[in-house]
């Protein structure tokens, strides 16, 4: 159900995000990403991603991790969670667009949840391609803005604008966690 084209989405799930309807999708979080970021920003970004993963785990929200194998398959994935950091459960792919990978799509569909909580590195390619492909297939897509980066601020902002114009809903990690926790209290 695409929120931008089907108003019944709000009626069937409510306007606030409920953990029972969400899947967290992390795209291309490789540990060597921080080479281009100031140390303080890299630390904050790692903490935000770790908090998102920890909360998803506490609330039993499925988490799907994917990375391009040509971006250092042996590299660790970035986050503060041992259960996701090793990359053992990651879906390694050859394509820029995660949606072009059958295993990735099958994992998402098998969760039988309609709201994708998307975040990742390279907002201008892998993240945008996944978001637009998921929207096209009828998913509600929420993009965690403080857990997503691009190759530069201008490029990132342009990718964010494109995804938002097409129907992706921007949300912060704090807002997301508050909605999740508020819906289970």
KEKE-3310 file (N, C-alpha, C; in steps of 0.2 Angstrom, whole numbers, plus 5000, padded with zeros to 4 digits):
npx = (5004:5004:5007:5005:4996:4986:4974:4969:4979:4983:4971:4971:4983:4985:4991:5003:5018:5019:5027:5024:5021:5032:5048:5065:5078:5094:5106:5121:5131:5146:5161:5171:5166:5168:5179:5178:5171:5171:5178:5169:5156:5156:5156:5144:5135:5137:5132:5119:5114:5117:5108:5096:5096:5097:5084:5075:5078:5074:5061:5057:5057:5059:5075:5084:5099:5110:5123:5134:5145:5156:5161:5170:5168:5173:5174:5169:5152:5144:5139:5132:5129:5132:5125:5123:5134:5144:5142:5138:5125:5121:5114:5123:5127:5128:5123:5120:5107:5098:5085:5086:5091:5087:5086:5086:5074:5065:5068:5062:5049:5045:5044:5031:5027:5022:5028:5043:5057:5069:5087:5104:5120:5126:5115:5112:5113:5112:5102:5092:5088:5083:5073:5064:5061:5054:5043:5037:5033:5023:5025:5025:5037:5049:5061:5075:5082:5093:5101:5106:5117:5125:5137:5141:5135:5127:5123:5117:5106:5099:5096:5088:5077:5072:5068:5058:5049:5044:5037:5042:5044:5051:5060:5066:5078:5075:5061:5056:5058:5051:5038:5037:5039:5028:5017:5017:5015)
npy = (4994:5010:5025:5037:5035:5027:5030:5021:5016:5023:5022:5008:5005:5016:5032:5034:5025:5008:4995:4982:4983:4986:4985:4985:4992:4991:4999:4996:4999:5000:4998:5006:5018:5030:5037:5049:5057:5070:5066:5067:5068:5055:5047:5051:5047:5033:5030:5033:5024:5012:5014:5014:5000:4993:4997:4991:4978:4976:4978:4968:4969:4965:4965:4969:4968:4974:4974:4980:4969:4972:4983:4980:4966:4959:4968:4975:4978:4994:4997:4997:4985:4968:4958:4962:4967:4959:4955:4943:4939:4947:4952:4950:4958:4961:4972:4989:4994:4988:4982:4975:4963:4946:4939:4949:4956:4945:4942:4954:4953:4941:4945:4950:4963:4980:4992:5000:5004:5013:5015:5021:5021:5031:5039:5044:5034:5018:5019:5028:5021:5009:5014:5020:5009:5001:5009:5009:4996:4996:4998:5007:5019:5024:5036:5036:5050:5055:5044:5041:5044:5053:5055:5068:5083:5091:5082:5073:5080:5083:5070:5066:5075:5071:5058:5061:5068:5058:5051:5045:5045:5056:5054:5056:5047:5048:5052:5041:5031:5035:5035:5021:5016:5022:5016:5004:5004)
npz = (5000:4995:5003:4996:4986:4991:5002:5011:5018:5029:5037:5040:5047:5055:5059:5066:5068:5070:5078:5074:5060:5054:5045:5047:5036:5032:5022:5014:5025:5029:5038:5035:5030:5037:5033:5026:5035:5048:5064:5075:5069:5063:5074:5080:5070:5070:5083:5082:5072:5080:5090:5084:5079:5091:5097:5088:5089:5102:5101:5093:5079:5063:5055:5041:5033:5020:5008:4996:4988:4981:4988:4998:5004:5015:5025:5040:5045:5049:5065:5082:5086:5090:5084:5072:5066:5061:5049:5045:5043:5033:5017:5004:4989:4971:4964:4962:4965:4978:4977:4965:4968:4971:4983:4993:4990:4992:5006:5012:5008:5014:5027:5028:5031:5029:5030:5027:5035:5031:5029:5026:5018:5005:4999:4987:4978:4980:4991:4987:4975:4981:4989:4979:4971:4981:4984:4972:4971:4981:4994:5010:5013:5024:5027:5037:5042:5049:5050:5038:5024:5011:4997:4997:5005:4997:4987:4994:5000:4988:4983:4994:4992:4980:4983:4993:4986:4978:4986:4998:5015:5026:5042:5059:5069:5083:5083:5076:5085:5097:5092:5089:5102:5109:5103:5108:5122)
capx = (5000:5008:5003:5004:4991:4981:4973:4967:4985:4982:4966:4972:4988:4985:4996:5009:5022:5018:5033:5021:5020:5038:5054:5071:5082:5100:5109:5128:5134:5152:5164:5176:5163:5169:5185:5177:5168:5174:5177:5163:5151:5156:5154:5137:5131:5137:5128:5112:5113:5117:5102:5090:5096:5095:5077:5072:5079:5070:5054:5056:5056:5064:5080:5087:5105:5112:5129:5137:5151:5162:5163:5173:5164:5177:5174:5163:5146:5145:5134:5134:5126:5136:5121:5122:5140:5149:5140:5136:5118:5120:5113:5128:5124:5132:5120:5119:5100:5096:5079:5087:5093:5081:5087:5084:5067:5062:5068:5058:5042:5044:5042:5024:5025:5021:5031:5050:5061:5075:5093:5110:5125:5125:5108:5112:5112:5108:5096:5087:5086:5079:5067:5059:5058:5049:5037:5034:5030:5017:5027:5026:5044:5051:5069:5078:5087:5100:5105:5107:5122:5127:5144:5142:5129:5122:5121:5112:5100:5096:5093:5082:5072:5069:5064:5052:5044:5041:5032:5046:5042:5057:5059:5072:5078:5071:5054:5054:5058:5046:5032:5037:5038:5022:5012:5017:5014)
capy = (5000:5016:5030:5043:5033:5023:5033:5016:5014:5027:5019:5001:5005:5022:5037:5033:5019:5003:4990:4976:4984:4989:4981:4990:4990:4995:4998:4998:5002:4997:5002:5011:5024:5036:5040:5056:5061:5072:5060:5068:5066:5048:5044:5052:5043:5026:5029:5034:5018:5007:5015:5011:4993:4991:4997:4987:4971:4976:4978:4962:4972:4962:4970:4967:4971:4972:4978:4978:4965:4975:4988:4976:4960:4957:4973:4975:4983:4999:4998:4995:4978:4962:4953:4964:4970:4955:4954:4936:4938:4952:4950:4953:4959:4964:4977:4996:4994:4982:4979:4970:4956:4942:4937:4955:4956:4939:4943:4959:4951:4936:4948:4952:4970:4985:4999:4999:5009:5013:5020:5018:5025:5032:5041:5046:5028:5012:5020:5030:5015:5004:5017:5021:5002:4999:5013:5006:4989:4997:4998:5013:5019:5029:5036:5039:5055:5055:5037:5040:5049:5053:5057:5075:5086:5093:5076:5069:5084:5082:5063:5066:5079:5066:5052:5064:5070:5052:5048:5043:5049:5057:5053:5055:5041:5050:5052:5034:5027:5038:5032:5014:5014:5025:5012:4997:5006)
capz = (5000:4994:5006:4992:4981:4994:5008:5016:5022:5036:5041:5042:5051:5059:5056:5070:5066:5075:5076:5071:5053:5051:5044:5046:5031:5032:5016:5013:5031:5030:5043:5032:5028:5041:5031:5024:5039:5054:5069:5079:5065:5062:5081:5081:5066:5073:5089:5080:5069:5085:5094:5079:5079:5098:5098:5083:5092:5109:5099:5089:5072:5058:5052:5035:5031:5014:5006:4989:4989:4978:4992:5003:5007:5021:5029:5045:5044:5054:5070:5088:5088:5088:5080:5065:5064:5058:5042:5043:5041:5028:5010:4999:4982:4966:4960:4966:4968:4982:4975:4960:4971:4973:4990:4996:4989:4996:5013:5013:5007:5019:5034:5028:5034:5024:5031:5027:5038:5027:5030:5023:5015:4998:4998:4980:4973:4983:4995:4982:4971:4985:4991:4974:4969:4986:4983:4965:4973:4985:5001:5013:5014:5029:5027:5043:5039:5053:5049:5031:5022:5004:4995:4999:5008:4991:4983:4999:5000:4981:4984:4999:4989:4975:4987:4996:4980:4975:4991:5004:5021:5030:5049:5062:5073:5089:5081:5075:5092:5101:5089:5090:5109:5111:5101:5112:5129)
cpx = (5004:5004:5001:4998:4985:4979:4971:4973:4985:4977:4967:4978:4989:4991:5003:5012:5021:5024:5030:5020:5026:5044:5060:5076:5088:5104:5117:5132:5140:5156:5169:5173:5165:5175:5184:5173:5172:5173:5171:5157:5150:5154:5146:5132:5131:5133:5120:5110:5112:5110:5096:5090:5094:5088:5073:5072:5075:5063:5052:5054:5061:5069:5084:5093:5108:5118:5131:5144:5157:5164:5166:5169:5167:5176:5168:5158:5146:5138:5136:5132:5130:5132:5121:5129:5145:5148:5138:5129:5116:5118:5118:5126:5129:5130:5120:5112:5099:5090:5080:5090:5087:5081:5084:5077:5063:5062:5063:5051:5040:5042:5035:5022:5026:5025:5039:5053:5068:5081:5099:5115:5124:5118:5107:5112:5109:5102:5091:5084:5081:5072:5062:5057:5053:5043:5033:5030:5024:5019:5027:5034:5046:5059:5071:5084:5093:5104:5106:5112:5123:5134:5146:5135:5124:5119:5116:5106:5096:5092:5087:5076:5068:5065:5058:5047:5041:5037:5036:5045:5049:5055:5065:5072:5074:5064:5052:5053:5053:5039:5032:5035:5031:5016:5012:5016:5007)
cpy = (5006:5022:5036:5041:5030:5026:5027:5014:5017:5024:5012:5000:5010:5026:5036:5026:5014:4998:4984:4977:4986:4983:4986:4987:4994:4993:5001:5001:4998:5002:5007:5017:5030:5040:5047:5060:5064:5067:5061:5066:5058:5044:5045:5047:5035:5025:5029:5027:5012:5008:5012:5003:4990:4991:4992:4980:4971:4975:4972:4964:4968:4967:4966:4971:4969:4977:4975:4974:4968:4981:4985:4971:4958:4962:4972:4980:4988:4998:4996:4988:4972:4958:4955:4966:4966:4954:4947:4935:4943:4949:4954:4953:4962:4970:4983:4996:4987:4978:4974:4963:4952:4940:4943:4956:4951:4940:4949:4957:4946:4939:4950:4958:4975:4991:4997:5005:5009:5018:5017:5023:5026:5034:5042:5040:5022:5014:5023:5025:5010:5008:5018:5014:5000:5002:5010:5000:4990:4998:5006:5014:5025:5030:5040:5044:5056:5049:5036:5046:5048:5055:5064:5078:5088:5087:5073:5073:5083:5075:5063:5070:5074:5061:5055:5065:5064:5048:5045:5048:5050:5057:5053:5049:5042:5049:5045:5030:5029:5035:5024:5012:5017:5020:5005:4998:5004)
cpz = (5000:4997:5001:4987:4985:5001:5013:5020:5029:5040:5043:5047:5056:5057:5060:5068:5072:5073:5073:5063:5050:5050:5043:5041:5031:5026:5016:5019:5032:5034:5041:5029:5031:5038:5029:5029:5045:5060:5073:5076:5064:5068:5082:5077:5068:5079:5087:5077:5075:5089:5090:5080:5086:5099:5094:5086:5098:5107:5094:5082:5068:5055:5046:5033:5024:5012:5000:4991:4986:4982:4998:5007:5014:5026:5034:5043:5050:5059:5077:5091:5086:5084:5073:5062:5061:5051:5040:5040:5035:5021:5006:4992:4977:4963:4965:4969:4972:4980:4969:4962:4974:4980:4994:4996:4993:5003:5015:5013:5012:5026:5034:5032:5028:5024:5032:5030:5035:5029:5027:5021:5008:4996:4991:4975:4977:4987:4991:4978:4975:4987:4985:4971:4974:4985:4977:4967:4978:4992:5003:5015:5018:5028:5033:5041:5043:5053:5042:5028:5014:5003:4997:5002:5002:4988:4988:4999:4993:4981:4989:4996:4984:4978:4990:4991:4978:4980:4998:5009:5025:5038:5053:5067:5080:5088:5080:5081:5096:5098:5090:5098:5112:5109:5105:5120:5131)
residu = (UNK:UNK:UNK:UNK:UNK:UNK:UNK:UNK:UNK:UNK:UNK:UNK:UNK:UNK:UNK:UNK:UNK:UNK:UNK:UNK:UNK:UNK:UNK:UNK:UNK:UNK:UNK:UNK:UNK:UNK:UNK:UNK:UNK:UNK:UNK:UNK:UNK:UNK:UNK:UNK:UNK:UNK:UNK:UNK:UNK:UNK:UNK:UNK:UNK:UNK:UNK:UNK:UNK:UNK:UNK:UNK:UNK:UNK:UNK:UNK:UNK:UNK:UNK:UNK:UNK:UNK:UNK:UNK:UNK:UNK:UNK:UNK:UNK:UNK:UNK:UNK:UNK:UNK:UNK:UNK:UNK:UNK:UNK:UNK:UNK:UNK:UNK:UNK:UNK:UNK:UNK:UNK:UNK:UNK:UNK:UNK:UNK:UNK:UNK:UNK:UNK:UNK:UNK:UNK:UNK:UNK:UNK:UNK:UNK:UNK:UNK:UNK:UNK:UNK:UNK:UNK:UNK:UNK:UNK:UNK:UNK:UNK:UNK:UNK:UNK:UNK:UNK:UNK:UNK:UNK:UNK:UNK:UNK:UNK:UNK:UNK:UNK:UNK:UNK:UNK:UNK:UNK:UNK:UNK:UNK:UNK:UNK:UNK:UNK:UNK:UNK:UNK:UNK:UNK:UNK:UNK:UNK:UNK:UNK:UNK:UNK:UNK:UNK:UNK:UNK:UNK:UNK:UNK:UNK:UNK:UNK:UNK:UNK:UNK:UNK:UNK:UNK:UNK:UNK:UNK:UNK:UNK:UNK:UNK:UNK)
# end
